[in-house]
Amino acid sequence: MKKAIILLIIIIMCSTSQVTSQKMENYSSLIFKKIIYVDDDNIYGPWNGTEEHPYRYIRDGIINSTNGDFVFVYNGIYNETIKINKSISLVGENKNSTIIDGSYNQEIINLTKDNIKLINFTIRNSGGNPYNSAIRINSNNSLVKKCEIYRSKVGILLNNNIKNTIDNCTFYKNGQGILFDSSDSNFISGCVFTHNSIGVQFEKSKNNNISYCYTYENGISFYLNDSKEINIYQCNISDNSVNLGGVFIENSFDVTIGNSIIAHNGAGISLSSSSGISIFHCDIIKNTHFGIAMRSPSKNILVETCEIVKNYRYAIYIEKLNSCIIKNCNIYKNNLYDIYSRLVRCSARLNWWGSIFGPKYIESLYRGRITVFLSKIRCFPWYLRQIKDIGANWKGNEPYLKKINIGLQQKIFNFTGKDIDEDGLPDWWEEKWGYSPFIWDDHKHLDPDNDALNNFEECYTDKFGSNPFYKDIFLEIDWMESNHPDISNKPSENLTKEIVSIFKEHNIALHIDIGNLDGGQEIPICNSAFSYSKLQDLYWKYFLQNDLNNPRKGIFHYGIICNYCPDLNFPFFGWDQFDSFAISAKWLKESNPLTSMENLIGGALVHHLGHTLGLIADTYGGIDNTGSSQIFSIQWLKYRNYKSCMNYHYKYKILTFSDGTNGRGDFDDWKNLDFSFFKNTIF
């Protein structure tokens, strides 16, 4: 029976994947000299690597192998770290049941020899320090296939490597799913990325290819920085962060995005200081803020044969000094603008704008529009009917692209004191809150006040004043050292007290930690270019303390106040959930010189705390609607009674949410708070 299983695995390995048939290597070269067996059930030996007497540990199988051997690992949990320094095939019996647990070591598997094949494993729990990883590839021409990789700072790390292939793998709950650092000519195909801060990150890398991948519920799906010749083809990039989420390209060149579905992200595609970007045959639909955003100046941008429709705010947003060509696209039914621009050179000829009369130049409830600077956006001539056979030529629901159930991570708490009923909570806490210390209670699932903090978490925060029968919200704030000697980025106590009192009026105890609840601190100034990945590193270092088991995770929301963050202010995934936000204090002040720093920080703080409590653009049309800040516009008229700091018109004027009693267009934020959103994020 076991030989039959191994034969089946070999057949699978020797057959090319349906989604990589043109790019994956020919596995017929997988001819091995001998089979070595590993089984953790063989506790008592003898151990010689035969089928009858397999090695107990994977590392013993590797040590006793030679180049070209096949090391077969039976199902089990292997608590070890592994160095593969031979050109072998290491294959697990079943991906879901052959588990390598790194016990939070620096790296779990290190590939140091060329032509290694690693197939059919679950790999979990690396350390949380920078560049700690589940798999570190220090080799070339190697293959990682059909693996599930989770709970690592980096899922797979490649540094100065070439021609490796990552196929049919699943990445979740990682800082970065895959990080390419100065690594070229690699392939990623058929992979799923979910609940990662960044799905795939390229740093100083070139000639890499991503195809047939599915990303959802990530902070950023694909992040390209200082890289070139990157190709993204036939990927489904959907339902990621409503403020970031999609493909972010910075300081990069010669990037192609083709035949992909880019739907319901904060920004579908965001470009900054890049050149030679080609976007073709894509469905760019229902993105929250931007379908395509061109931020700091980029040039030679081509958008062609795309369906750019039904985006909630801007279909295409172009800041000053960008240069682009948009042609042969269907661009219509976008809520605020089909194209919004500031001092750009843009040719938008030969598109369909939803009407034989072309684009609209004035605001309408039912049609998007373009900005009126006709000398900047050239639209004539346009098509008189909808263009056929453009956009992605697939539906995005292929069987190899499916969502997975990642479950919730069970926390480990170590409480002091007697626990007579052995239900996990000490007697003193149970007696304090009316539970019997002699009766076992399922405290892990008890949440009597419905604030998404179970009784274990309430016990942990008891020293901070929590009450299991009264809604609590915990927020840690770190602030960056100011670059002005007389100005601090730390919120004042008066400001935090005012915000706390507002929440108290709605029967919510908001606990803001600015150094008084075992967290909250001033952190060193960032003098180098501040990127999204550096922001993630700050989250891991100062909030998690580089500890994947930090009990504050899932209890505290987290905010960081910088001088200049990558954007003005925004929520982000520090790790695997939508639980964090960043505020650019100095940038905010420069943009709003007539508003006090306290009001700017306070408004941004409450606004983005609201986002982590589920008040997002999907929740209500008046949230994050830039049109509502333009007095006498249709959007302003529609939402002027929505007196909430979630409304851009009131963001820095008031420090509260709305209760829905202000008339037509108002919305009850308080009633719609989702206390669990920051720890169980679903878009």
TIZA-970369 format. One line per field, with one value per residue (C-alpha): residue number from 1; residue in one letter; x, y, z. Coordinates in steps of 0.001 Angstrom, whole numbers, m for minus. Example, Ala and Ser with C-alpha at 12.3 -4.5 7.8 and 13.67 -1.06 7.14 Angstrom:
<nodes>
gudren: (1 2)
nuse: (a s)
px: (12300 13670)
py: (m4500 m1060)
pz: (7800 7140)
</nodes>
This chain:
<nodes>
gudren: (1 2 3 4 5 6 7 8 9 10 11 12 13 14 15 16 17 18 19 20 21 22 23 24 25 26 27 28 29 30 31 32 33 34 35 36 37 38 39 40 41 42 43 44 45 46 47 48 49 50 51 52 53 54 55 56 57 58 59 60 61 62 63 64 65 66 67 68 69 70 71 72 73 74 75 76 77 78 79 80 81 82 83 84 85 86 87 88 89 90 91 92 93 94 95 96 97 98 99 100 101 102 103 104 105 106 107 108 109 110 111 112 113 114 115 116 117 118 119 120 121 122 123 124 125 126 127 128 129 130 131 132 133 134 135 136 137 138 139 140 141 142 143 144 145 146 147 148 149 150 151 152 153 154 155 156 157 158 159 160 161 162 163 164 165 166 167 168 169 170 171 172 173 174 175 176 177 178 179 180 181 182 183 184 185 186 187 188 189 190 191 192 193 194 195 196 197 198 199 200 201 202 203 204 205 206 207 208 209 210 211 212 213 214 215 216 217 218 219 220 221 222 223 224 225 226 227 228 229 230 231 232 233 234 235 236 237 238 239 240 241 242 243 244 245 246 247 248 249 250 251 252 253 254 255 256 257 258 259 260 261 262 263 264 265 266 267 268 269 270 271 272 273 274 275 276 277 278 279 280 281 282 283 284 285 286 287 288 289 290 291 292 293 294 295 296 297 298 299 300 301 302 303 304 305 306 307 308 309 310 311 312 313 314 315 316 317 318 319 320 321 322 323 324 325 326 327 328 329 330 331 332 333 334 335 336 337 338 339 340 341 342 343 344 345 346 347 348 349 350 351 352 353 354 355 356 357 358 359 360 361 362 363 364 365 366 367 368 369 370 371 372 373 374 375 376 377 378 379 380 381 382 383 384 385 386 387 388 389 390 391 392 393 394 395 396 397 398 399 400 401 402 403 404 405 406 407 408 409 410 411 412 413 414 415 416 417 418 419 420 421 422 423 424 425 426 427 428 429 430 431 432 433 434 435 436 437 438 439 440 441 442 443 444 445 446 447 448 449 450 451 452 453 454 455 456 457 458 459 460 461 462 463 464 465 466 467 468 469 470 471 472 473 474 475 476 477 478 479 480 481 482 483 484 485 486 487 488 489 490 491 492 493 494 495 496 497 498 499 500 501 502 503 504 505 506 507 508 509 510 511 512 513 514 515 516 517 518 519 520 521 522 523 524 525 526 527 528 529 530 531 532 533 534 535 536 537 538 539 540 541 542 543 544 545 546 547 548 549 550 551 552 553 554 555 556 557 558 559 560 561 562 563 564 565 566 567 568 569 570 571 572 573 574 575 576 577 578 579 580 581 582 583 584 585 586 587 588 589 590 591 592 593 594 595 596 597 598 599 600 601 602 603 604 605 606 607 608 609 610 611 612 613 614 615 616 617 618 619 620 621 622 623 624 625 626 627 628 629 630 631 632 633 634 635 636 637 638 639 640 641 642 643 644 645 646 647 648 649 650 651 652 653 654 655 656 657 658 659 660 661 662 663 664 665 666 667 668 669 670 671 672 673 674 675 676 677 678 679 680 681 682 683)
nuse: (m k k a i i l l i i i i m c s t s q v t s q k m e n y s s l i f k k i i y v d d d n i y g p w n g t e e h p y r y i r d g i i n s t n g d f v f v y n g i y n e t i k i n k s i s l v g e n k n s t i i d g s y n q e i i n l t k d n i k l i n f t i r n s g g n p y n s a i r i n s n n s l v k k c e i y r s k v g i l l n n n i k n t i d n c t f y k n g q g i l f d s s d s n f i s g c v f t h n s i g v q f e k s k n n n i s y c y t y e n g i s f y l n d s k e i n i y q c n i s d n s v n l g g v f i e n s f d v t i g n s i i a h n g a g i s l s s s s g i s i f h c d i i k n t h f g i a m r s p s k n i l v e t c e i v k n y r y a i y i e k l n s c i i k n c n i y k n n l y d i y s r l v r c s a r l n w w g s i f g p k y i e s l y r g r i t v f l s k i r c f p w y l r q i k d i g a n w k g n e p y l k k i n i g l q q k i f n f t g k d i d e d g l p d w w e e k w g y s p f i w d d h k h l d p d n d a l n n f e e c y t d k f g s n p f y k d i f l e i d w m e s n h p d i s n k p s e n l t k e i v s i f k e h n i a l h i d i g n l d g g q e i p i c n s a f s y s k l q d l y w k y f l q n d l n n p r k g i f h y g i i c n y c p d l n f p f f g w d q f d s f a i s a k w l k e s n p l t s m e n l i g g a l v h h l g h t l g l i a d t y g g i d n t g s s q i f s i q w l k y r n y k s c m n y h y k y k i l t f s d g t n g r g d f d d w k n l d f s f f k n t i f)
px: (0 2793 4648 1463 1183 4765 4248 1191 3170 5937 3381 1945 5414 6256 3137 3119 532 m2412 m1710 2036 2319 4198 6461 7191 10136 9691 9441 10378 13928 12923 14817 16074 18744 17032 14107 14751 11832 11025 8229 7887 5888 9101 10016 12017 13991 15930 16455 18093 15788 14166 10419 10493 12754 12332 14254 12341 13558 13642 17152 18423 16911 18693 22029 21977 20957 23073 22389 19481 17793 14094 13310 9735 8155 5053 2288 3099 4209 7953 9226 12562 14519 16064 18997 18852 22382 21969 20114 17342 13556 11959 8314 5567 2822 m2 270 m2243 m958 2808 3690 7040 6791 9695 8943 9643 13247 14931 14240 12539 13855 17024 17708 21449 22040 20785 18067 16158 12502 10329 6795 3677 4298 2655 5352 4507 5782 9034 10480 9175 12391 13252 14033 12985 11284 9532 11637 14864 15989 19742 19781 18967 16705 14816 11107 8662 5359 2053 3070 1001 3000 1682 2523 5931 7550 8315 6827 9527 12610 14835 18049 20333 18837 17675 15361 13395 9762 7001 3958 538 1336 m862 376 m1541 m921 2582 4241 5225 4059 7081 9939 12267 15387 17745 16466 15852 14100 11835 8311 5261 2244 m1069 m616 m3140 m2341 m4665 m4361 m766 434 2021 1356 4443 7166 9887 12921 15653 14625 14071 12571 10160 6784 3533 689 m2593 m2528 m5383 m5033 m7752 m7942 m4311 m2977 m1225 m1311 1815 4361 7104 9902 13012 12405 11976 10719 7981 5074 1714 m605 m4079 m4313 m7420 m6642 m9917 m11406 m8196 m7739 m10264 m7544 m4558 m4982 m4015 m793 1557 4429 7107 10389 10008 10266 8916 6049 3215 m172 m2337 m5550 m6208 m9273 m8621 m11778 m12826 m9513 m8759 m6549 m6562 m3242 m1140 1886 4586 7802 7730 8023 7094 3979 1580 m1917 m3967 m7002 m7868 m11191 m10714 m14014 m15633 m12423 m13121 m10933 m9073 m9231 m5878 m3979 m954 632 4150 5190 5380 5721 5134 2024 m243 m3749 m5342 m8280 m9505 m12965 m12817 m16317 m18353 m15474 m16838 m14834 m12304 m11807 m8503 m6850 m3853 m1794 295 3210 2201 2102 m116 m2097 m5512 m7127 m9563 m11134 m14700 m14794 m18224 m20530 m17800 m19244 m17250 m14838 m13968 m10718 m9582 m6362 m4136 m1780 m1075 m527 m3055 m4288 m7634 m8773 m10664 m12510 m16176 m17563 m20994 m22683 m22477 m21906 m18598 m17391 m19306 m17733 m20182 m21194 m24067 m25622 m25694 m22529 m18854 m17047 m13630 m12020 m12752 m9182 m9661 m6194 m4801 m7075 m7685 m10706 m11825 m12506 m14320 m16198 m19935 m20680 m19279 m16078 m16364 m13880 m11786 m11004 m10002 m11060 m11870 m14247 m11920 m13656 m11428 m11217 m7556 m8456 m10589 m10812 m9594 m10681 m7769 m9485 m8632 m5374 m5807 m3861 m1750 m2251 m375 m2303 m1118 m3278 m5323 m7712 m9803 m12162 m9276 m11140 m8075 m8957 m7780 m10257 m9694 m10937 m13962 m14934 m14459 m16929 m19485 m18343 m18058 m14456 m15866 m17807 m15979 m16856 m16018 m14337 m12651 m16080 m17791 m18173 m21145 m20743 m20223 m17108 m15161 m12959 m13557 m13128 m9499 m8762 m10813 m8780 m5530 m6699 m8139 m5079 m5948 m9487 m11517 m14967 m16386 m19898 m19122 m17789 m14049 m11839 m8065 m5824 m2035 m397 3293 4668 7777 10347 9529 11952 11062 12564 9525 6788 5879 3851 2494 m1241 m1877 m3618 m6365 m7000 m7119 m9378 m11789 m11955 m12410 m15301 m17039 m16954 m18116 m21265 m22103 m21388 m17992 m14818 m12022 m8570 m5829 m2307 249 2642 236 m913 2400 2797 2753 6148 8210 10100 13175 12756 12869 15421 15380 12624 9528 7819 4842 7190 9107 5811 5049 8441 7628 4389 6283 9062 7164 3689 4301 7805 8672 6626 3982 2361 2171 m1156 m1832 m2439 m6199 m6854 m5286 m5862 m2622 m1843 1468 1996 4879 6223 5797 4253 3901 559 m1234 m3107 m4552 m5383 m3173 m2489 493 277 m2812 m5771 m7066 m6102 m3710 m3422 m722 m903 1561 1476 3813 2386 m1123 m138 1453 m1716 m4028 m2094 m5209 m6158 m4453 m2168 m4332 m7474 m5634 m4235 m7493 m9667 m7368 m7115 m10870 m11508 m9083 m10045 m13508 m12100 m10656 m14146 m15722 m16732 m15391 m16563 m18499 m20504 m21915 m21484 m20689 m17584 m14310 m16203 m13930 m16863 m18538 m15727 m16531 m19178 m22343 m21365 m23943 m22015 m21839 m25577 m26251 m24134 m24005 m26211 m23832 m22088 m19330 m15555 m15886 m17243 m14303 m16164 m16093 m12957 m10829 m13729 m15389 m14087 m17157 m19222 m22779 m25853 m28082 m30450 m29390 m31827 m31685 m28310 m27202 m26015 m25775 m22081 m22345 m24969 m22904 m19584 m18154 m15990 m14590 m13548 m9969 m9343 m11458 m11345 m13463 m14019)
py: (0 2432 1677 2411 5780 6645 5572 7821 10781 10179 10111 13415 14922 13763 15345 19049 21210 22309 25917 25848 23590 26160 27523 24720 22427 18887 16661 13604 14438 13373 10102 9124 6690 5377 6020 6946 6768 8952 8302 10034 7040 4990 6115 3105 2194 678 3476 2804 4666 1583 1145 m1286 890 4524 7362 9194 12669 14330 15652 12066 11184 14135 13412 9845 10768 11574 13721 12370 10494 10598 11197 10249 11567 9926 11924 13377 16511 17025 19612 20344 22681 21336 22175 20577 20626 17968 17878 15606 15363 15757 14724 14493 11893 14441 18229 18744 15979 16093 19060 20645 22960 25348 26179 29866 29368 31748 29529 26191 24848 26117 25066 25480 23253 23688 21485 20634 19610 20212 18878 18194 19747 22104 24381 26653 28819 30568 33318 36873 38829 40463 37903 34956 32538 29226 28402 30147 29400 29795 27718 27900 25792 24450 23685 24205 22578 21818 23239 25149 27845 29903 31824 33066 36469 35497 32404 31876 34094 34217 36240 36461 33349 32534 30196 28782 27729 28004 26104 25314 26531 28270 31160 32622 34489 35583 38974 38433 35307 35382 37881 38158 40106 40624 37413 36983 34740 32933 31599 31662 29793 28440 29801 31194 34104 35168 37077 38132 41675 41446 38485 38722 41357 42078 44104 44840 41844 41334 39010 37283 35858 35414 33530 31827 32986 34022 36715 37741 39411 40538 43948 44276 41484 42200 44852 45777 48079 48971 46001 45465 43039 41627 39885 39251 37144 35666 36299 36919 39843 40364 41250 42523 45508 48245 50885 49195 45635 45322 45636 48371 49339 51757 52772 49899 49474 47303 45690 43905 43062 41053 39045 39474 40132 43011 43500 45003 46247 49638 50353 47838 49039 51829 53295 55560 56766 53950 53602 51209 49803 47918 46948 45010 42737 43189 43488 46390 46522 47482 48755 50938 54000 53599 51184 52524 55199 57055 58790 60258 60923 57922 57790 55473 53979 52079 50919 49002 46643 46730 46733 49544 49693 50080 51300 52918 56153 56707 54451 56106 58662 60555 62988 65736 65108 61565 60579 57800 56407 54843 53277 50615 50350 50338 52969 53633 53340 54511 56404 59648 59876 57809 59779 62325 64161 66960 68540 65421 64474 61780 60454 58736 58444 55473 54351 53637 55900 54352 56755 57731 61262 60269 61119 63339 66549 67498 65630 63178 60701 58053 58453 58907 61826 63094 66297 69296 70094 68981 70127 67574 64593 64084 61854 62539 60473 57847 54686 54986 51537 49183 47428 43641 40938 42981 42540 39192 36155 34046 34286 33935 30881 28129 25162 25757 29238 28731 30234 28220 28074 29421 29304 31396 31061 29901 32105 30911 32661 31855 33139 33003 31831 28752 27286 24765 23888 23773 25840 27962 31074 31708 31598 35254 36454 34155 35259 38916 38657 36265 32938 29929 28737 25232 24966 24527 27267 27437 30810 30632 30962 33178 36835 38127 41772 40941 43060 40234 39731 36345 35800 34716 38029 39903 38250 39234 42863 42932 44863 47477 47944 45690 44403 41209 42665 46082 46650 47352 48532 48606 50784 50998 54037 54405 57680 58386 60833 64212 65911 69209 69741 71586 69313 65819 63301 61874 62517 64736 63379 65962 64637 60984 61816 63629 60662 58226 60309 60272 56481 56334 58250 55234 52688 51676 51760 52848 52225 54185 53050 55830 54293 53561 50018 48180 49512 52794 54398 56816 55013 56158 58449 56835 58750 56563 56186 54968 52069 49848 46979 49149 50083 46389 45871 48583 46771 43524 45153 47569 46053 42308 42562 40103 37486 35601 34586 38072 38005 41683 40651 40374 42416 45763 47734 49458 52948 54519 58255 59102 62268 60944 57527 56068 57920 60695 58424 54991 51643 48670 44991 44814 41060 39061 41280 44816 45952 48863 52389 54948 58744 61130 63980 66439 65726 66254 69606 70720 69757 71425 74444 76093 73075 72381 69374 68026 68061 66458 63614 63187 63104 60666 58485 58070 57792 54913 53232 53215 51409 48653 48382 47646 51161 50891 52154 48929 49690 53024 55297 58357 56740 57741 59575 62360 63961 64748 67168 69410 71873 72043 68967 66206 63976 66757 67381 63667 63102 66516 65197 62315 64021 61558 61705 58843 61510 63315 66622 66271 64134 66757 68763 66274 63322 61123 58800 59539 58047 58284 60943 63895 63459 62205 60805 60106 56698 55116 54287 53351 50710 49240 48867 45385 44702 41505 42999 43748 40110 38273 40429 39464 41774)
pz: (0 929 m2311 m4228 m2499 m3376 m6985 m7201 m5850 m8368 m11187 m9965 m9774 m13256 m14740 m15439 m13698 m15844 m15004 m15667 m18677 m20747 m18034 m15590 m16126 m17429 m14391 m16433 m15332 m11807 m11880 m8440 m7337 m4212 m1875 1750 4196 7208 9720 13083 14358 14417 17917 19079 15952 14423 11896 8555 6156 4688 4351 7281 9474 8437 10014 12725 11757 8352 8933 9314 5963 4390 6098 4794 1257 m1781 m4829 m6825 m3965 m3117 580 1358 4588 6032 7685 11091 12895 12650 15132 13564 11336 8168 5936 2506 1089 m1582 m4890 m3666 m3810 m362 m608 2010 1967 2221 2180 4977 7228 6736 8926 9680 12686 13119 16770 15990 14935 12518 9521 9179 5874 4195 610 m11 m3041 m6606 m8106 m4917 m5021 m1938 m2356 m284 3143 5590 7003 9921 12779 11925 14076 13889 13334 10005 7294 9453 7094 6718 3652 2713 m818 m1200 m4368 m8063 m10267 m7268 m6953 m4083 m4998 m3277 82 2646 4405 7290 10471 9405 9104 5497 3899 1258 1141 m1940 m1815 m4873 m6490 m9995 m11875 m8974 m9263 m6657 m7850 m6422 m2902 m333 1797 4710 7953 6950 6956 3318 1562 m759 m675 m3667 m2716 m5669 m7244 m10962 m13476 m11028 m11541 m9255 m10560 m9309 m5774 m3299 m964 1840 5120 4526 5061 1590 m689 m2908 m2597 m5152 m4055 m6615 m8676 m12388 m14970 m12597 m13554 m11620 m13265 m12410 m8787 m6482 m3827 m1399 2028 1982 2928 m443 m3008 m5062 m4061 m6540 m5424 m7413 m9707 m13436 m16049 m13838 m15545 m13859 m15988 m15472 m11743 m9662 m7336 m5498 m2102 m560 1780 1055 1368 m302 m1477 m5133 m7144 m5875 m8167 m6942 m8604 m11046 m14801 m17594 m15715 m17484 m15978 m18347 m18551 m14838 m12702 m10295 m8278 m4953 m3620 m2121 m5115 m7935 m9349 m7822 m9620 m8215 m9877 m12411 m16178 m18937 m17271 m19542 m18347 m20881 m21090 m17411 m15591 m13176 m11351 m8034 m6468 m3451 m3957 m7245 m10126 m11282 m9339 m10702 m7737 m7848 m11458 m13748 m17527 m20448 m18888 m21278 m20330 m23173 m23839 m20238 m18671 m16093 m14664 m11459 m9298 m6138 m6278 m9070 m12063 m12989 m10691 m12098 m10049 m11615 m13971 m14864 m18527 m19884 m22804 m22240 m25286 m26464 m23016 m21742 m18974 m17489 m14462 m12084 m9135 m8924 m11836 m14869 m15000 m12440 m13201 m12019 m14557 m16586 m20169 m20949 m24260 m23694 m27301 m28701 m25585 m24883 m22159 m21739 m24180 m27824 m26524 m24959 m21467 m19096 m17809 m15059 m11923 m12190 m9834 m12512 m14560 m13939 m15495 m16382 m15194 m17372 m18355 m21957 m22953 m20508 m21177 m24875 m25404 m28972 m30974 m28900 m29754 m30280 m28897 m26314 m27332 m27533 m26552 m24181 m20517 m19032 m21049 m17982 m15028 m12055 m10610 m11964 m9574 m8756 m7470 m4395 m934 2018 5632 7663 11066 14110 16001 19579 21967 24843 28178 31359 34366 37945 40819 41685 39142 41038 38188 35643 33074 32373 34355 37915 40771 41708 38320 38315 41804 40870 37993 39436 37983 40258 40702 41248 37960 34656 32139 28440 28821 25410 23826 26393 25432 27439 26341 22612 22285 20534 23603 25166 28881 28495 26806 29399 32127 30412 30223 33742 34895 32271 33592 31300 32245 30708 30941 29442 25925 25811 22949 23388 21222 21396 19823 19045 17778 15805 17062 15548 13183 14881 18359 19745 18369 19510 17540 20784 21252 24252 27320 26850 23354 24418 27381 25068 22695 25580 26949 23553 23467 27070 26091 23913 26654 25300 27365 25030 26526 24726 25482 25082 27558 30379 29453 28996 25454 23583 23103 21105 18349 16401 13424 9982 7927 4833 2249 4073 2298 3055 3885 6383 7993 8349 9991 12546 13371 13976 15972 18197 18455 18207 19703 16901 18778 16789 20074 21567 23472 22660 19072 18598 21738 20910 17750 16721 15474 14539 14118 11800 10248 6700 6124 2606 2368 4238 6674 6116 7736 6916 7555 9888 9743 8870 9794 9243 12734 12225 10898 10186 10391 8716 11237 9537 6082 7446 8917 5661 3796 6361 7701 9187 11303 14612 14870 17709 15565 12663 14759 16695 13588 11794 14902 15395 11649 11195 14439 12855 9831 12034 13595 10226 9137 5595 2229 1697 4835 3694 671 2788 4266 2574 m160 m1443 m3227 94 1002 m1994 m807 m2944 m4969 m5393 m2987 m400 m699 m413 2711 4415 7250 7861 10776 11395 11301 8779 6402 4793 5162 8967 9394 11162 12583 14907 16912 16917 14805 13791 15443 12377 13777 11624 8775 5230 4223 7775 8978 12424 12795 16448 15761 12917 14711 14157 17200 15667 12323 13379 14334 11759 8639 5658 2700)
</nodes>
